[in-house]
Amino acid sequence: DAMLCWGEDEDKPEVDPFAALEDALSFAAQS
């Protein structure tokens, strides 16, 4: 099911699971 959602996520980078992960990693690195 996750794969099917990726097609729509491409148009919505804000909700991209990988983008959220990168944001979390960046936040952790800054802390």
C-alpha positions in Angstrom: 0.0 0.0 0.0 2.8 2.4 0.8 4.2 2.1 -2.7 0.8 3.1 -4.2 0.9 6.3 -2.0 4.4 7.3 -3.2 3.0 8.3 -6.7 0.9 11.0 -5.0 3.6 12.0 -2.5 5.9 12.9 -5.5 3.6 15.9 -6.0 3.5 16.6 -2.3 7.2 16.7 -1.0 6.0 18.1 2.3 4.3 14.8 3.2 7.1 12.7 1.8 8.2 10.1 4.4 11.8 10.4 3.4 11.7 14.2 3.6 10.2 14.0 7.1 13.0 11.6 8.1 15.7 13.9 6.7 14.1 16.8 8.7 14.2 14.7 11.9 17.9 13.8 11.2 18.8 17.4 10.6 17.0 18.5 13.8 18.9 15.8 15.8 22.2 16.9 14.3 21.6 20.5 15.2 20.7 19.6 18.8 
